[in-house]
Amino acid sequence: MNLPIVAVAIIGVALFFDFINGFHDSSNVVATMISSRAMSARKALAMSAAAHFCGPFLFGVAVATTIGHEVIDPKAITVAVIFAALLAAIVWNIITWAFGIPSSSSHALVGGLIGAVSVDFGLAMIQMRGLAKVIIALFISPILGLIIGYLLMRLVLFLSRGASPRINWAFKRSQIMTSLALALSHGTNDAQKTMGIIAMSLVTLGYLSEFSVPWWVIALSAGAMSLGTAFGGWRIIRTLGTKFYKIRPVHGFTAQIASAFIILGAAFLGGPVSTTQVVSSAILGVGSARHVSRVRWNVVGNRSFITPIDREDIFALSLTIDDILDYGNSTVDEMVILEVESNPYLRRMVSLVREAANEIYMGVLRLQDHPNVANDHAVRAKALENRVETVYREALAELFHRPTDIDQIMDMLKLREIYRHLSNAADRGDQAANVIGDIVVKMT
């Protein structure tokens, strides 16, 4: 097939949109896995890219048919309309990526199509039945993400009640499979939007007699999204992985199952959904199932309405820092009073808590003049808190699996109390890091 310059230009712009879509949305698939330390960022992005390429070949092109054939009357599809819709979606994706805001490529593309057709031909050329399918899918999917995430998390907590801390290892490893399923579903749903646009262009230019998606269009679209995913959107990974809720392996595992179920179901039904909103709402549902108060609801809302740094922020920050100092002093006092001897676990926990406290201190110092640097310190403090919790669980597992007699029980209880103080200190450090993150959001 010899394509003219116009067709090549449209396909090029569509593939660039697909690349930006993959770059922008890669965080949806890997954010929870990276934040819960299930896999390194590079490995997670590489695996996600491969799954994104395979997805469209495995699960059909129902979404492409919806986007390219059922929303706009074919008589209103022109080269100018397609260019306008694509450029609008690309600009929106770049703006939201630059500010680290999770947003919907689906909304951007469908909105661009409707806006361009409305200006050129009027609202009569919009097919309301197809538009209703799109609107229902886009509106209901985040709500389902929240509900299914909440219910699945409650079920997982019920089934794993009484389990040893080692179950976190199982959840962490299971995230590899759930991330793979989510990447396949995301590649299936999102790459099809570009396929629909390219196929629509080929029909408009007379290279296809009726709407269909050739295999080479599937391959190009899947490849562009896969390439964009491999580069990754680091700003949005930070928002999804650290600012909504503190992600642990069980949260990542559950949120990915809920997201994959909804996105893949929508792909089979031909409904384009916002992967960003589905994953974000699933994270919120999972977080709400355990601690509603610890979900960062102010980050979920429109960031432009968040007030600048105020007395509440200062109070919250000073309170958490004071708690860190109190738990540190309690650790020292009780070790002296109870005559507790140091051990490798204690030394590791003390070292990590000290590092986390230093990161908080450096973050506070840089808040005023270098908020982004302050946020980097906060992210490192949160990572250190995760490491403290890992050592804490290992210490408890070792402590209560010792062969003991009645004389050793008191020593075990003393050690457990010391471990608990250090774990609480690290948890307060995590809360302080959250406050710093909130302040940075308000300032930027």
C-alpha positions as CSV (number, residue, x, y, z in Angstrom):
1,M,0.0,0.0,0.0
2,N,1.6,3.3,-1.2
3,L,0.4,6.0,1.2
4,P,0.5,9.7,0.3
5,I,2.2,12.3,2.5
6,V,-1.1,13.2,4.2
7,A,-1.8,9.6,5.3
8,V,1.8,9.2,6.5
9,A,1.5,12.5,8.5
10,I,-1.7,11.4,10.1
11,I,-0.3,8.0,11.0
12,G,2.9,9.6,12.4
13,V,0.9,12.0,14.6
14,A,-1.3,9.2,15.7
15,L,1.7,7.1,16.6
16,F,3.2,10.0,18.5
17,F,0.0,10.3,20.5
18,D,0.2,6.6,21.2
19,F,3.9,7.0,22.3
20,I,2.9,9.9,24.6
21,N,-0.1,7.8,25.9
22,G,2.3,5.0,26.8
23,F,4.8,7.4,28.3
24,H,2.1,9.1,30.3
25,D,0.2,6.0,31.4
26,S,3.1,3.7,32.1
27,S,3.0,4.8,35.7
28,N,-0.5,3.3,36.0
29,V,0.9,-0.2,35.6
30,V,4.2,0.0,37.5
31,A,3.7,2.7,40.2
32,T,2.3,0.4,42.9
33,M,4.9,-2.4,42.1
34,I,7.8,0.1,42.3
35,S,6.5,1.9,45.4
36,S,6.0,-1.4,47.3
37,R,9.5,-2.6,46.2
38,A,8.2,-5.7,44.4
39,M,10.5,-4.9,41.4
40,S,13.0,-2.3,40.4
41,A,11.8,0.5,38.2
42,R,13.8,-0.6,35.1
43,K,12.7,-4.2,35.2
44,A,9.1,-3.2,35.9
45,L,9.0,-0.8,32.9
46,A,10.7,-3.4,30.6
47,M,8.2,-6.1,31.6
48,S,5.3,-3.6,31.2
49,A,6.5,-2.6,27.7
50,A,6.6,-6.2,26.5
51,A,3.1,-6.9,27.8
52,H,1.7,-3.7,26.3
53,F,3.0,-4.9,22.8
54,C,1.4,-8.3,23.2
55,G,-2.0,-7.2,24.6
56,P,-3.7,-5.9,21.4
57,F,-2.9,-9.1,19.5
58,L,-4.5,-11.2,22.2
59,F,-7.8,-9.6,23.0
60,G,-9.4,-8.1,19.8
61,V,-10.1,-4.6,18.6
62,A,-13.6,-3.8,20.1
63,V,-12.4,-0.5,21.5
64,A,-10.9,0.6,18.2
65,T,-14.3,0.0,16.5
66,T,-16.0,2.2,19.2
67,I,-13.6,5.1,18.8
68,G,-13.2,4.9,15.0
69,H,-16.7,4.0,13.9
70,E,-19.4,4.5,16.5
71,V,-18.8,8.0,18.0
72,I,-18.7,10.3,14.9
73,D,-20.7,10.0,11.7
74,P,-18.3,8.8,9.0
75,K,-19.4,11.7,6.8
76,A,-17.9,14.2,9.3
77,I,-14.5,12.5,9.4
78,T,-11.9,14.7,7.6
79,V,-8.2,15.0,7.7
80,A,-8.6,18.3,9.6
81,V,-10.8,16.8,12.2
82,I,-8.4,13.9,12.9
83,F,-5.4,16.2,13.1
84,A,-7.2,18.6,15.5
85,A,-8.3,15.8,17.8
86,L,-4.9,14.2,17.9
87,L,-3.1,17.5,18.5
88,A,-5.5,18.4,21.3
89,A,-5.0,15.1,23.0
90,I,-1.2,15.3,22.7
91,V,-1.0,18.8,24.1
92,W,-3.2,17.8,27.0
93,N,-1.1,14.7,27.8
94,I,2.1,16.8,27.7
95,I,0.7,19.5,30.0
96,T,-0.6,17.0,32.6
97,W,2.7,15.0,32.4
98,A,4.7,18.2,33.0
99,F,2.7,18.9,36.2
100,G,2.7,15.3,37.3
101,I,-1.2,15.1,37.2
102,P,-2.8,11.7,36.5
103,S,-5.2,12.4,33.7
104,S,-7.2,10.5,31.0
105,S,-5.9,10.1,27.4
106,S,-9.3,8.6,26.6
107,H,-11.1,11.7,27.7
108,A,-8.6,13.9,25.8
109,L,-9.0,12.0,22.5
110,V,-12.8,11.6,22.6
111,G,-13.1,15.2,23.6
112,G,-10.8,16.3,20.8
113,L,-12.9,14.4,18.3
114,I,-16.2,15.8,19.5
115,G,-14.9,19.3,19.7
116,A,-13.4,19.3,16.2
117,V,-16.5,17.8,14.6
118,S,-18.8,20.2,16.5
119,V,-16.9,23.2,15.1
120,D,-16.7,21.9,11.6
121,F,-20.0,20.2,11.1
122,G,-22.2,20.7,14.2
123,L,-23.5,18.5,17.0
124,A,-25.8,16.6,14.6
125,M,-22.8,14.6,13.3
126,I,-22.1,13.1,16.8
127,Q,-23.6,9.6,17.1
128,M,-25.3,9.7,20.5
129,R,-25.5,5.9,21.0
130,G,-21.7,5.5,20.5
131,L,-21.0,8.6,22.6
132,A,-23.3,7.2,25.4
133,K,-21.2,4.0,25.4
134,V,-18.0,6.0,25.8
135,I,-19.4,8.3,28.5
136,I,-20.8,5.4,30.5
137,A,-17.5,3.5,30.4
138,L,-15.5,6.5,31.4
139,F,-17.9,7.5,34.2
140,I,-18.5,4.1,35.7
141,S,-15.0,2.6,35.5
142,P,-13.4,4.8,38.3
143,I,-16.4,4.2,40.6
144,L,-16.0,0.4,40.0
145,G,-12.3,0.8,40.6
146,L,-13.0,2.3,44.0
147,I,-15.7,-0.2,45.0
148,I,-13.9,-3.4,43.7
149,G,-10.6,-2.2,45.2
150,Y,-12.3,-1.7,48.6
151,L,-14.1,-5.1,48.5
152,L,-11.1,-7.1,47.3
153,M,-8.9,-5.5,50.0
154,R,-11.4,-6.4,52.7
155,L,-11.5,-10.0,51.3
156,V,-7.7,-10.3,51.2
157,L,-7.4,-8.9,54.8
158,F,-10.1,-11.5,55.9
159,L,-8.4,-14.4,54.2
160,S,-4.9,-13.5,55.5
161,R,-5.9,-12.8,59.1
162,G,-3.5,-14.4,61.5
163,A,-0.9,-15.0,58.8
164,S,2.8,-14.5,59.6
165,P,4.7,-11.4,58.4
166,R,6.2,-13.6,55.7
167,I,2.9,-13.3,53.7
168,N,4.2,-9.9,52.6
169,W,6.8,-11.8,50.6
170,A,4.1,-13.7,48.8
171,F,2.2,-10.6,48.0
172,K,5.3,-8.9,46.7
173,R,6.1,-11.8,44.3
174,S,2.5,-12.1,43.2
175,Q,2.6,-8.5,42.0
176,I,4.8,-9.6,39.1
177,M,1.8,-11.6,37.7
178,T,-0.8,-9.0,38.6
179,S,1.3,-6.3,37.0
180,L,1.6,-8.4,33.9
181,A,-2.1,-8.8,33.7
182,L,-2.7,-5.1,34.2
183,A,-0.1,-4.3,31.4
184,L,-1.8,-6.7,29.0
185,S,-5.2,-5.2,29.8
186,H,-3.9,-1.6,29.5
187,G,-2.2,-2.3,26.2
188,T,-5.4,-4.0,24.9
189,N,-7.6,-1.0,25.8
190,D,-5.4,2.0,25.2
191,A,-3.5,1.1,22.1
192,Q,-6.9,0.5,20.4
193,K,-7.7,4.2,20.5
194,T,-4.8,4.9,18.1
195,M,-5.8,1.9,16.0
196,G,-9.3,3.3,15.7
197,I,-7.9,6.8,14.6
198,I,-5.6,5.3,12.0
199,A,-8.3,3.0,10.6
200,M,-10.7,5.9,10.5
201,S,-8.1,7.9,8.5
202,L,-7.6,5.1,6.0
203,V,-11.3,4.9,5.4
204,T,-11.5,8.7,5.0
205,L,-8.6,8.7,2.5
206,G,-10.1,5.8,0.5
207,Y,-7.6,3.1,1.4
208,L,-10.2,1.0,3.2
209,S,-13.6,0.4,1.8
210,E,-15.1,-0.1,5.3
211,F,-13.9,0.2,8.8
212,S,-11.5,-2.5,9.9
213,V,-8.1,-2.7,11.6
214,P,-5.3,-4.2,9.5
215,W,-2.7,-6.2,11.3
216,W,0.1,-3.7,10.5
217,V,-2.0,-1.0,12.2
218,I,-2.2,-3.2,15.3
219,A,1.6,-3.8,15.2
220,L,2.5,-0.1,14.8
221,S,0.1,1.0,17.5
222,A,1.2,-1.7,19.9
223,G,4.9,-0.9,19.2
224,A,4.4,2.9,19.8
225,M,2.7,2.4,23.1
226,S,5.3,-0.2,24.1
227,L,8.1,2.2,23.3
228,G,6.4,5.0,25.3
229,T,5.9,2.7,28.2
230,A,9.6,1.7,28.2
231,F,10.5,5.4,28.8
232,G,8.0,5.8,31.6
233,G,6.4,8.8,33.2
234,W,8.4,9.3,36.4
235,R,6.5,12.4,37.7
236,I,3.1,10.5,37.7
237,I,4.7,7.3,39.2
238,R,5.6,9.5,42.2
239,T,2.1,10.8,42.5
240,L,0.3,7.4,42.2
241,G,2.9,5.5,44.2
242,T,3.5,7.8,47.2
243,K,1.0,10.7,47.4
244,F,-2.4,8.9,47.5
245,Y,-1.6,6.3,50.0
246,K,1.5,4.5,51.4
247,I,1.7,1.4,49.2
248,R,2.7,-1.9,50.6
249,P,2.8,-5.2,48.7
250,V,-0.7,-6.3,49.7
251,H,-2.1,-2.9,48.5
252,G,-0.3,-3.1,45.1
253,F,-1.4,-6.7,44.6
254,T,-5.0,-5.9,45.3
255,A,-5.1,-2.7,43.4
256,Q,-3.7,-4.3,40.3
257,I,-6.2,-7.2,40.3
258,A,-9.1,-4.7,40.6
259,S,-7.7,-2.5,37.8
260,A,-6.9,-5.4,35.4
261,F,-10.4,-6.8,35.9
262,I,-12.1,-3.6,35.0
263,I,-9.9,-2.5,32.1
264,L,-9.9,-5.9,30.4
265,G,-13.7,-6.2,30.9
266,A,-14.1,-2.8,29.3
267,A,-11.9,-3.9,26.4
268,F,-14.0,-6.9,25.6
269,L,-17.2,-4.8,25.8
270,G,-15.7,-2.1,23.5
271,G,-15.7,0.6,26.1
272,P,-12.7,3.0,26.2
273,V,-11.7,3.7,29.9
274,S,-9.2,5.9,31.6
275,T,-6.6,3.6,32.9
276,T,-5.2,6.5,35.0
277,Q,-8.5,7.0,36.8
278,V,-9.2,3.3,37.2
279,V,-5.8,2.6,38.8
280,S,-6.0,5.8,40.9
281,S,-9.5,4.9,42.2
282,A,-8.5,1.3,42.9
283,I,-5.6,2.6,45.0
284,L,-8.0,4.8,46.9
285,G,-10.4,1.9,47.4
286,V,-7.6,-0.4,48.7
287,G,-6.4,2.4,51.0
288,S,-9.9,3.1,52.3
289,A,-10.5,-0.6,53.2
290,R,-7.8,-0.3,55.9
291,H,-7.4,3.3,56.9
292,V,-9.8,5.8,55.4
293,S,-8.2,8.6,57.3
294,R,-4.7,7.9,55.9
295,V,-5.8,8.2,52.2
296,R,-4.4,11.5,50.9
297,W,-7.8,12.9,49.7
298,N,-6.4,16.4,49.2
299,V,-4.2,15.0,46.4
300,V,-7.2,13.4,44.7
301,G,-9.0,16.7,44.4
302,N,-8.3,19.5,42.0
303,R,-4.8,20.6,43.0
304,S,-5.4,24.2,42.0
305,F,-7.8,24.6,44.9
306,I,-5.3,23.5,47.6
307,T,-4.3,26.4,49.9
308,P,-0.7,27.4,50.4
309,I,1.3,26.3,53.4
310,D,-0.6,27.2,56.6
311,R,-0.6,26.7,60.3
312,E,-2.1,23.2,60.1
313,D,0.8,22.0,58.0
314,I,3.3,23.5,60.4
315,F,1.5,22.0,63.4
316,A,1.3,18.5,61.7
317,L,5.0,18.6,60.8
318,S,6.1,19.7,64.2
319,L,3.9,17.1,65.9
320,T,5.3,14.2,63.9
321,I,8.9,15.4,64.4
322,D,8.3,15.7,68.1
323,D,6.9,12.1,68.1
324,I,10.0,10.8,66.4
325,L,12.1,12.4,69.1
326,D,9.9,11.0,71.8
327,Y,10.1,7.4,70.5
328,G,13.8,7.8,70.1
329,N,14.2,8.9,73.7
330,S,11.8,6.1,74.9
331,T,14.0,3.5,73.1
332,V,17.2,4.7,74.8
333,D,15.5,5.0,78.2
334,E,13.9,1.6,78.2
335,M,17.1,-0.1,76.9
336,V,18.9,1.3,79.9
337,I,16.1,0.7,82.5
338,L,15.2,-2.8,81.2
339,E,18.9,-3.7,80.6
340,V,18.3,-4.7,77.0
341,E,21.5,-5.6,75.1
342,S,21.9,-4.5,71.5
343,N,21.6,-7.0,68.6
344,P,21.9,-6.8,64.8
345,Y,18.2,-6.1,64.3
346,L,18.3,-3.2,66.8
347,R,21.4,-1.7,65.2
348,R,19.9,-1.9,61.7
349,M,16.6,-0.4,62.8
350,V,18.3,2.5,64.7
351,S,20.5,3.2,61.7
352,L,17.6,3.3,59.3
353,V,15.5,5.5,61.6
354,R,18.4,7.9,62.0
355,E,18.8,8.1,58.2
356,A,15.0,8.7,57.8
357,A,15.1,11.4,60.4
358,N,18.0,13.1,58.6
359,E,16.1,13.0,55.3
360,I,13.1,14.7,57.1
361,Y,15.4,17.3,58.6
362,M,17.0,18.0,55.1
363,G,13.5,18.1,53.6
364,V,12.3,20.7,56.1
365,L,15.4,22.9,55.5
366,R,14.8,22.9,51.7
367,L,11.0,23.4,51.7
368,Q,11.1,27.2,51.3
369,D,13.7,27.6,48.5
370,H,13.8,24.2,46.9
371,P,10.5,22.4,47.2
372,N,11.3,19.7,44.6
373,V,14.5,18.8,46.4
374,A,12.5,18.7,49.7
375,N,10.1,16.3,48.1
376,D,13.0,14.0,47.0
377,H,14.1,13.9,50.7
378,A,10.6,13.0,51.7
379,V,10.4,10.2,49.1
380,R,13.7,8.8,50.4
381,A,12.4,9.0,54.0
382,K,9.3,6.9,53.0
383,A,11.6,4.3,51.4
384,L,13.6,4.1,54.6
385,E,10.4,3.6,56.6
386,N,9.5,0.6,54.4
387,R,13.0,-0.8,55.1
388,V,12.5,-0.3,58.9
389,E,9.2,-2.2,58.7
390,T,10.8,-5.0,56.8
391,V,13.5,-5.4,59.5
392,Y,10.9,-5.1,62.2
393,R,8.9,-8.0,60.8
394,E,12.1,-10.0,60.4
395,A,13.1,-9.3,64.0
396,L,9.7,-10.3,65.4
397,A,9.7,-13.5,63.3
398,E,13.1,-14.4,64.6
399,L,12.1,-13.4,68.2
400,F,9.1,-15.6,68.4
401,H,10.5,-18.6,66.6
402,R,13.3,-19.1,69.1
403,P,13.3,-22.1,71.3
404,T,12.3,-20.5,74.7
405,D,11.6,-21.4,78.3
406,I,9.7,-19.5,80.9
407,D,12.8,-17.5,81.9
408,Q,13.3,-16.1,78.4
409,I,9.8,-14.8,77.9
410,M,10.4,-11.6,79.8
411,D,13.5,-10.9,77.6
412,M,11.4,-11.4,74.5
413,L,8.8,-9.0,75.7
414,K,11.4,-6.4,76.5
415,L,12.9,-6.7,73.0
416,R,9.5,-6.5,71.4
417,E,8.8,-3.3,73.1
418,I,12.0,-1.7,71.9
419,Y,11.4,-2.9,68.4
420,R,7.9,-1.4,68.6
421,H,9.2,2.0,69.6
422,L,11.6,2.1,66.6
423,S,8.8,1.0,64.3
424,N,6.6,3.8,65.6
425,A,9.4,6.3,65.2
426,A,9.8,5.2,61.5
427,D,6.0,5.4,61.0
428,R,6.0,9.0,62.3
429,G,8.8,9.8,59.9
430,D,6.6,8.5,57.1
431,Q,3.8,10.8,58.3
432,A,6.2,13.7,58.3
433,A,7.3,12.9,54.8
434,N,3.6,12.9,53.8
435,V,3.2,16.4,55.2
436,I,6.2,17.6,53.3
437,G,4.8,16.1,50.2
438,D,1.5,17.9,50.8
439,I,3.3,21.2,51.3
440,V,5.3,20.7,48.1
441,V,2.1,20.0,46.1
442,K,0.6,23.3,47.5
443,M,3.7,25.3,46.7
444,T,4.2,23.9,43.1
